[in-house]
Amino acid sequence: MLIQFNDLPSHSRIWVYQANRKLSDQEIEAITPKIEVFLTNWTAHGANLEAGFEVKYNRFIIFGLNESNASASGCSIDASVHFIQSIEKEIGIDLLDKMNVTYYNGPHIAHKSLADFKKMAKNKSVSKETIVFNNLVNTKEEFDHYWEVPAKDSWHARFLA
């Protein structure tokens, strides 16, 4: 069952899919109805899942799932990954590569490989105060409060001196 992302309770489970490039408005318009259909029909062992989504900054697709009524099963999580893979193929984008870092470079959002981010940290091109997107958040509450954080407050801190 599809609900508004903002209506999901704070304990809802979150999955953040980070694009390797900015999505165009046309691409977002093309995939939004497909996401809505997928989430409307998303089930676990025959039970409807109460889920919502958000597309942020034309770069992130975020799924949220209220597990109060029904939790995601292995099969339902597999279904969501297969769905995301279909979006990747359709618009020629990478959404599942976790070895990339997205961060603010001034007012702009930048995307680099983890190796390049490590080099930038070594060269002091990014700092402990650089705002990064911590895609390891697990709940909507974490997403709301700890998704966009200074690098020193996320897993990225290990790369900064």
Secondary structure, 3 states (H helix, E strand, C coil): CECCHHHCCCCCEEEEEECCCCCCHHHHHHHHHHHHHHHHHCEECCEECEEEEEEECCCEEEEEEECCCCCCCHHHHHHHHHHHHHHHHHHCCCCCCCCEEEEEECCEEEEEEHHHHHHHHHCCCCCCCCEEECCCCCEHHHHHHHCEEEHHHCHHHHHCC
